[in-house]
Amino acid sequence: MSDRDVDRRSFLRLAGTAAAAASLAGCSGGGDGNGDGGDGETGDGGGNATDGEGGNETGTEERPEPETREEYLQRANLLLHEQAPWVYLNRQYSVYGVSNEIQWEARRDERIEAYAIQPQDGKRSVRITQSQMDSGLDPHDHRETPTDNIVLQAYEGLLGRDPEGAIVEKLATGYERIEEGTVRFDIREGVTFHSGEELAPEDVAFSINRIVKEDVGGLASPQRDQLAGVTGAEVVDGERAVRVNSDGVNPIVFQEFATYCDIVQRSWIEEHEGSYINSNMNGTGPFQLENYNQDVSVSFARYEDYWREPAPAESLEITAAGEASTRVNQLLGGETDLVVNVPPQDAGRVQESSGASLSAVPSTRIIYNAMVYNREPFDSTEFRRAMNLAVDLDSIIENVLSGFADPTGQPTLEGFVGYNDEVGPFEHDPERAQSLVEESGYAGAEIELHTPVGRYLKDLEIAQAVASQIDNLENVSCSVQQRDFQTLAGELLDGDLSTSPAFYLIGWGNATFDASQTIIPLLTSDGALTSYSSDRVDELIQQAQSMTGEGPGSSGADGDGNQSGNDSSSS
């Protein structure tokens, strides 16, 4: 079999078991599994949604007001389809190449925990090769998965998730909802930081406050919305416990802590400047920092005093190679043990090699093109919808991604709480797109799509295809601007829409499996990476976040720390 002979069906067979293949084929989430969005909204460009600040819901005015939290989220997804703040693209598949010298299985949340890697045949060290290096080692001062996969080797949170997505205890030994807006975490004993000092409840409360409060820890954390609703934390007097307060019910507070909020040592943070914190590490995790060569590699040694059994690997190194072919060549040449984003054309080469195999899973990441709502020509709903209709998404998935993706038409992925199965992808209709461009008043517009290169699977190729299809319209021209990922991410995180690109490709992974954790940061007026503002969307999300998963008045917790009817990890 040649490199070019691996079609989607063959790839799914190569990737693993029949169950894994079914999952990759898009059957892992909720809904009816047909991937076409059901019989509801078709996305044909006929909507008249009002855009921008104060935008009003149209096309949904005849519908009754939602009654449950999930219905509010579903309504928000419908409205965000109608108002088209993004060019909706695809759900990314996570495809890894794994050396036969280790055992490891891919996770949907894209996390690579080296603690779970089992070296084989006396091997003592492990090397991981990503597409990008980190943007700094401060666990509270980044928003990118490549950085996450470096810092999580040394830092860890109160809760975590197992490979199947279920919530598990880490630095907390118990968690429960005390009352509306208040939850409690019991803090594990016998845990030490890599500096040797014992973990204290004060460190936990400080870590939470450092994320959600701008005047704590010398940092305005870009992760604040990852703990959406949380207002602060305090130590419970006389007990080894921390009380966390939220503004309102905060229905997914435990899901948030199962994914976010690494715990740092208060005294260590307060004693050092930001530059030191970003080039050193002092966590409680299974590996401790040994050497940091910025933009080149990060080396770790096993932490022998870890509160669980020591890690199977004695040492760990994480490096990066932007070109997928380079990563695959390194894997097949025995230079590394695990590589990310194996492209479809290299799948057969990896699988047929004697020293490596594939591990693949549908991820929690959506790839999209944001259109900044208050920048011309994207301040027009008609123009934004036209951009979606100009894009032949099926062609991109088939010809660029070789079928290894699922089309999207809303911010929330199938299987997540709040996914609206009435909302399908936009249909390809260039004639209607041209007509909407004329209606928008922006005929003759020249736009530029900014894209990272090598951060996501086929990101540049996707951007080039999108730009070419838009450029084929008679009344719009579109080009591509290649960008360094870290620089682009920095522009998007600075909170100033006027200095970010007006049109850009980016990916967003949501490991809480809940619609709010995509919509809040990306599509509400105060979101950390927002490109959009609509009073009605803000209102719908505010209503959703004031409810538990079971509807108005429900407690949302069963008393032992496991939220009833609201743990979206089961989807």
C-alpha positions in Angstrom: 0.0 0.0 0.0 1.4 3.4 -1.0 1.2 6.5 1.2 -1.6 7.8 -1.0 -3.7 4.7 -0.8 -5.1 5.2 2.7 -8.7 6.3 2.4 -10.8 7.1 5.5 -12.2 3.6 5.9 -8.8 2.1 5.7 -7.4 4.7 8.1 -10.2 3.9 10.7 -9.3 0.2 10.4 -5.6 1.0 10.8 -6.3 3.2 13.8 -7.6 0.4 16.1 -10.6 -1.7 17.0 -14.0 -1.7 15.4 -15.3 0.4 18.4 -12.6 3.0 17.8 -13.4 3.1 14.1 -17.1 3.7 15.0 -16.1 6.4 17.3 -13.9 8.0 14.7 -16.7 7.8 12.2 -18.7 10.3 14.3 -20.8 7.9 16.4 -19.3 8.8 19.8 -21.6 11.7 20.7 -25.3 12.3 21.1 -28.0 13.0 18.5 -29.0 10.6 15.8 -25.4 10.0 14.5 -26.2 11.0 10.9 -24.1 14.2 11.1 -26.5 16.2 9.0 -28.1 18.2 11.7 -31.5 16.6 11.5 -34.5 18.2 9.9 -34.2 21.7 11.3 -32.2 24.7 10.3 -30.5 24.0 7.0 -28.2 27.0 7.0 -29.1 28.0 3.4 -28.5 31.7 3.9 -32.1 32.8 4.2 -31.9 34.0 7.8 -32.2 37.7 8.7 -30.5 37.8 12.1 -29.4 41.2 13.3 -25.8 41.3 14.0 -23.4 43.0 16.4 -24.0 44.8 19.7 -27.6 44.4 20.8 -28.3 41.9 18.1 -31.8 40.4 18.3 -32.8 36.8 17.7 -34.6 36.3 14.4 -35.8 33.2 12.8 -36.4 31.9 16.3 -38.9 34.5 17.4 -41.9 32.0 17.1 -40.2 29.5 19.4 -41.2 29.5 23.1 -38.7 30.6 25.7 -36.4 27.8 26.8 -37.2 26.1 30.1 -34.1 24.1 30.9 -30.3 24.8 30.9 -29.7 22.6 27.9 -32.5 24.3 26.0 -31.0 27.7 26.6 -27.6 26.5 25.3 -29.3 24.9 22.3 -31.1 28.2 21.5 -27.7 30.0 21.8 -26.3 27.6 19.3 -29.2 28.1 16.9 -28.8 31.9 17.1 -25.0 31.7 16.6 -25.7 29.7 13.5 -28.1 32.3 12.2 -25.8 35.2 13.0 -22.8 33.4 11.6 -20.0 35.0 13.6 -17.7 32.3 12.3 -17.1 30.4 9.1 -17.9 27.0 10.6 -15.4 24.4 9.6 -14.7 21.0 11.2 -14.2 18.9 14.2 -10.6 17.9 14.4 -9.5 14.3 14.8 -6.5 13.7 17.0 -4.1 11.2 15.3 -0.9 10.2 17.0 2.0 8.1 16.0 3.3 5.9 18.8 6.6 4.0 19.0 6.4 0.3 19.8 8.8 1.1 22.6 6.0 2.6 24.6 2.4 1.9 25.4 -0.1 4.8 25.4 -3.6 5.5 24.2 -4.9 8.8 22.8 -7.4 10.9 24.7 -10.3 13.0 23.4 -9.1 16.1 25.3 -5.7 16.0 23.5 -3.9 15.8 26.8 -0.6 13.8 26.8 0.1 12.8 30.4 3.5 11.2 30.4 2.5 9.5 33.7 0.3 7.2 31.6 3.1 6.2 29.2 4.5 2.8 29.8 8.0 2.3 28.5 8.7 -1.2 27.2 11.6 -3.6 27.3 13.7 -1.8 29.8 13.4 1.6 28.2 13.8 4.4 30.8 13.3 7.7 28.9 10.5 9.0 26.7 10.5 11.7 24.1 7.3 13.5 22.9 7.3 15.7 19.7 4.6 18.3 19.4 3.8 20.8 16.6 4.7 23.8 18.8 6.7 24.5 22.0 5.3 26.3 25.0 4.6 30.1 25.4 6.1 30.0 28.9 5.9 27.7 31.9 3.5 29.7 34.2 0.6 27.3 34.4 -1.9 30.2 34.7 -0.6 32.4 31.9 -1.4 30.6 28.7 -4.3 29.2 26.7 -2.7 26.7 24.3 -2.7 22.9 24.3 1.0 22.6 23.4 1.8 24.6 26.6 -0.7 22.6 28.6 0.9 19.3 27.6 4.2 20.6 28.9 3.1 22.2 32.2 0.8 19.3 33.1 3.8 17.0 33.6 4.8 19.1 36.6 1.6 20.7 37.8 -1.8 19.2 38.5 -5.3 20.2 39.7 -7.8 19.4 42.3 -9.7 17.1 40.0 -8.9 15.4 36.7 -10.4 13.1 34.1 -9.7 9.6 33.2 -9.1 8.6 29.6 -12.9 8.0 29.2 -13.7 11.5 30.5 -15.0 10.6 33.9 -14.1 13.0 36.8 -11.4 11.7 39.2 -9.9 13.1 42.3 -6.4 14.4 42.3 -5.3 16.9 44.9 -8.8 16.9 46.3 -10.0 13.8 48.2 -13.6 14.9 48.2 -15.8 17.6 46.7 -19.4 18.6 47.2 -21.9 21.5 46.7 -22.6 23.1 50.0 -25.3 25.5 48.8 -26.1 27.5 45.7 -22.9 29.3 44.7 -20.7 27.4 47.1 -18.7 24.2 46.8 -16.1 22.6 49.0 -12.9 20.6 48.2 -11.1 18.5 50.8 -7.4 18.7 50.2 -5.2 15.6 50.0 -2.5 15.1 52.7 1.0 13.9 52.1 1.5 15.9 48.9 4.7 17.9 48.4 5.8 20.4 45.9 9.0 19.7 44.0 10.8 22.2 46.3 10.0 19.8 49.2 7.3 21.8 51.0 4.0 20.3 51.7 0.9 21.3 49.9 -1.4 23.4 52.0 -5.0 24.6 51.6 -3.7 28.1 51.4 -1.9 27.2 48.2 -5.1 25.9 46.7 -7.1 29.0 47.5 -4.3 31.2 46.2 -4.2 29.3 42.9 -7.9 29.7 42.3 -7.8 33.4 43.2 -4.8 34.0 41.0 -6.9 32.9 38.0 -10.1 34.6 38.8 -8.9 37.8 40.5 -6.6 40.3 38.7 -5.0 41.6 41.9 -3.7 38.2 43.1 -0.3 36.7 42.3 0.9 39.4 40.0 -1.0 38.2 37.0 -4.2 39.0 35.1 -4.8 35.3 34.0 -6.1 34.6 30.5 -7.7 31.5 32.0 -10.3 33.4 34.0 -13.2 32.3 31.9 -12.0 28.7 32.2 -13.4 29.0 35.7 -16.4 30.9 34.5 -18.7 31.9 37.4 -16.1 31.3 40.1 -15.5 34.5 42.1 -13.0 33.4 44.7 -11.8 30.8 47.2 -11.0 30.7 50.9 -9.6 28.2 53.4 -12.1 26.6 55.7 -11.0 27.6 59.2 -9.5 24.7 61.2 -10.0 22.2 58.4 -7.9 20.9 55.5 -10.4 22.2 53.0 -11.2 25.1 50.7 -14.5 26.7 50.0 -15.0 28.0 46.4 -17.6 30.7 45.7 -19.4 31.4 42.5 -21.8 34.0 41.2 -25.0 32.0 41.1 -25.4 28.3 40.8 -22.4 27.7 38.4 -23.8 24.4 37.2 -20.5 23.0 35.7 -18.1 24.1 38.5 -16.8 20.5 39.0 -16.4 20.0 35.3 -14.3 23.2 35.2 -12.1 22.0 38.0 -11.7 18.6 36.4 -10.0 20.3 33.4 -8.6 23.6 34.6 -6.8 25.2 37.5 -3.3 23.8 38.2 -2.2 24.3 41.8 0.9 26.4 42.5 2.8 27.1 45.8 1.8 30.6 47.0 5.2 31.5 48.6 7.1 30.4 45.5 4.9 32.5 43.2 5.1 35.5 45.4 8.9 35.3 45.8 9.6 35.3 42.1 9.1 37.6 39.0 7.0 36.5 36.1 10.1 35.8 33.9 11.4 33.3 36.5 8.0 31.6 36.9 7.8 31.3 33.1 11.2 29.5 32.9 11.0 27.4 36.0 8.5 25.0 37.6 7.4 24.0 41.1 4.4 21.8 41.0 3.2 18.6 42.7 3.1 16.5 39.5 4.9 13.2 38.6 7.8 15.0 36.8 10.0 17.9 37.9 11.8 20.3 35.6 15.4 19.4 34.8 16.2 21.7 31.9 14.4 24.4 30.0 15.7 25.4 26.6 13.1 27.9 25.4 11.6 27.2 22.0 13.7 24.0 21.7 13.0 21.5 24.4 11.9 20.9 28.0 13.4 18.0 30.0 12.0 16.4 33.1 13.1 13.9 35.7 10.8 11.6 37.5 9.7 13.1 40.9 10.5 10.3 43.3 8.4 11.7 46.2 5.2 11.9 44.1 2.1 11.2 46.2 1.1 8.3 43.9 3.5 5.6 42.6 6.4 7.2 40.8 6.0 7.6 37.0 7.0 4.5 34.9 9.5 6.6 32.9 12.6 7.9 34.7 13.0 10.9 32.3 11.0 12.8 29.8 11.8 15.3 27.0 9.3 17.3 25.0 10.4 18.9 21.7 8.6 20.3 18.6 8.6 20.1 14.8 6.3 22.3 12.9 6.2 20.1 9.8 4.1 16.9 10.2 6.3 15.0 7.8 9.3 15.9 10.0 7.6 14.5 13.0 6.6 11.3 11.3 10.2 10.8 10.0 11.5 11.3 13.5 9.1 8.7 14.8 10.0 6.2 12.1 13.7 6.9 12.5 13.5 6.1 16.2 14.3 9.7 17.3 11.1 10.1 19.3 8.4 8.0 20.9 5.1 9.9 20.4 4.1 12.5 17.7 1.0 14.6 17.3 -1.1 15.2 14.2 -0.1 12.4 11.9 -1.6 13.5 8.5 -3.8 11.1 6.5 -1.2 10.6 3.8 1.3 9.3 6.3 -1.1 7.0 8.2 -0.2 3.9 6.1 3.5 4.6 6.4 3.3 4.7 10.2 1.0 1.6 10.5 3.1 -0.5 8.1 6.4 0.3 9.8 7.9 -2.3 12.1 8.5 0.2 14.9 5.3 2.3 15.3 1.5 2.4 15.2 -1.4 4.8 15.3 -3.6 6.0 18.1 -6.5 8.1 17.0 -9.7 9.6 18.6 -12.2 12.3 17.6 -11.1 15.3 19.7 -13.0 18.0 21.6 -11.6 20.6 19.2 -13.4 22.7 16.7 -11.6 24.5 13.8 -13.2 27.7 12.7 -12.6 31.1 11.0 -13.5 33.9 13.3 -14.9 37.1 11.7 -14.6 40.1 14.1 -18.1 41.5 14.4 -17.3 45.2 14.5 -14.8 45.3 11.7 -15.8 45.9 8.0 -17.0 44.0 6.1 -17.7 41.5 8.9 -20.0 43.8 10.8 -22.7 42.6 8.4 -24.6 39.4 9.1 -25.4 39.1 5.4 -21.7 39.2 4.6 -20.8 36.7 7.3 -23.4 34.3 6.1 -22.2 34.7 2.6 -18.7 33.6 3.6 -20.2 30.4 5.0 -22.2 29.8 1.8 -19.1 30.4 -0.3 -17.1 27.6 1.4 -17.5 24.1 0.2 -16.9 22.3 3.5 -17.6 18.9 2.2 -14.9 19.4 -0.4 -12.4 20.6 2.2 -13.1 17.6 4.5 -12.8 15.2 1.6 -9.9 16.7 -0.4 -7.8 18.4 2.3 -8.5 16.2 5.3 -9.1 13.0 3.4 -12.4 12.5 5.3 -10.8 12.7 8.7 -13.1 15.4 10.1 -16.7 16.1 10.8 -18.5 19.2 9.4 -19.8 21.8 11.9 -22.5 24.5 11.7 -22.5 25.7 15.3 -20.0 26.3 18.1 -20.8 23.2 20.0 -19.8 19.7 19.0 -22.1 16.8 18.8 -22.2 14.9 22.0 -21.7 18.0 24.2 -24.3 19.4 26.6 -26.2 22.1 24.6 -25.6 20.7 21.1 -28.5 21.6 18.9 -29.3 18.7 16.5 -31.7 21.0 14.5 -28.6 23.0 13.3 -26.7 21.5 10.3 -23.7 22.9 8.4 -24.2 25.6 5.9 -24.8 24.4 2.4 -22.4 25.4 -0.4 -24.2 28.0 -2.5 -21.9 30.5 -4.2 -24.8 32.2 -6.1 -26.6 32.9 -2.9 -23.3 34.0 -1.3 -22.8 36.6 -4.1 -26.3 37.8 -3.6 -25.8 38.3 0.1 -22.6 40.1 -0.5 -24.5 42.6 -2.6 -27.2 42.9 0.1 -24.5 43.6 2.7 -23.2 46.6 0.8 -19.7 45.2 0.7 -19.4 44.1 -2.9 -15.8 44.3 -4.0 -14.4 43.7 -0.5 -10.8 42.5 -0.2 -10.3 40.3 2.9 -7.3 38.5 4.3 -7.4 35.2 6.3 -4.7 34.9 8.9 -3.7 31.3 9.8 -1.1 29.5 11.9 1.0 27.0 10.1 1.5 23.5 11.7 -0.4 24.1 14.9 -3.5 22.1 13.7 -3.9 19.2 11.3 -3.7 20.7 7.8 -4.3 24.2 9.1 -2.6 26.1 6.2 -4.2 23.9 3.6 -7.6 24.4 5.1 -7.1 28.2 5.1 -5.9 28.1 1.5 -8.9 26.2 0.4 -11.3 28.5 2.3 -9.6 31.6 0.8 -9.7 30.1 -2.7 -13.4 29.3 -2.5 -14.2 32.8 -1.3 -12.0 34.3 -3.9 -14.0 32.5 -6.5 -16.9 34.8 -5.8 -17.3 37.5 -8.4 -17.6 40.3 -5.8 -15.1 39.3 -3.0 -11.4 38.7 -3.1 -9.6 36.7 -0.4 -5.9 35.9 0.4 -4.1 34.0 3.1 -1.6 35.5 5.6 0.6 32.8 7.3 1.3 33.6 10.9 3.4 32.3 13.8 1.0 30.6 16.1 2.4 32.2 19.3 2.3 35.7 17.8 -1.3 35.2 16.5 -2.5 33.8 19.9 -0.9 36.7 21.7 -2.9 39.1 19.5 -6.1 37.3 20.2 -5.5 37.2 24.0 -4.8 40.9 24.6 -8.4 41.8 24.9 -8.3 44.4 22.1 -10.4 43.5 19.1 -9.0 46.5 17.2 -5.5 45.0 17.1 -6.4 41.4 16.2 -6.9 40.2 12.6 -10.4 40.7 11.4 -10.5 37.2 9.9 -8.5 34.3 11.2 -8.3 30.5 11.5 -8.0 29.1 15.0 -8.9 26.0 16.9 -10.6 25.6 20.3 -10.6 22.5 22.5 -13.3 22.2 25.1 -12.6 19.4 27.5 -15.6 20.1 29.8 -18.0 18.7 27.1 -20.3 21.6 27.8 -21.4 24.3 25.3 -20.9 27.1 27.7 -17.1 26.6 27.7 -16.9 27.4 24.0 -19.5 30.1 23.8 -18.5 32.1 26.9 -14.8 32.7 26.0 -15.3 32.9 22.2 -18.7 34.4 21.5 -19.9 36.5 24.5 -19.3 40.2 24.9 -16.7 39.8 27.7 -15.1 36.5 26.5 -11.3 36.3 26.8 -10.9 35.4 23.1 -14.2 36.8 21.8 -14.7 38.0 18.3 -18.4 38.7 18.7 -21.0 40.6 20.8 -24.8 40.0 21.0 -27.0 41.0 23.8 -29.3 38.0 23.1 -26.5 35.5 23.2 -25.2 37.0 26.4 -28.7 36.8 27.9 -29.1 33.1 26.8 -25.8 32.1 28.3 -26.5 34.1 31.5 -29.8 32.2 31.9 -28.1 28.9 31.2 -25.4 29.5 33.8 -28.0 30.3 36.4 -29.5 26.8 36.1 -28.4 23.3 36.9 -28.4 20.6 34.3 -31.9 19.4 35.3 -33.7 22.7 34.9 -34.9 25.5 37.2 -34.6 25.0 40.9 -32.7 21.7 40.8 -29.8 21.4 43.2 -27.6 19.8 40.6 -25.6 17.8 43.1 -26.3 14.5 44.9 -24.3 15.3 48.0 -21.2 13.3 47.5 -19.5 15.6 45.0 -20.9 14.1 41.8 -23.2 16.4 39.9 -26.5 14.7 39.0 -27.7 15.1 35.4 -24.9 17.5 34.6 -21.7 15.6 34.1 -21.3 16.0 30.4 -18.3 13.7 30.4 -20.7 10.8 30.0 -21.8 12.0 26.6 
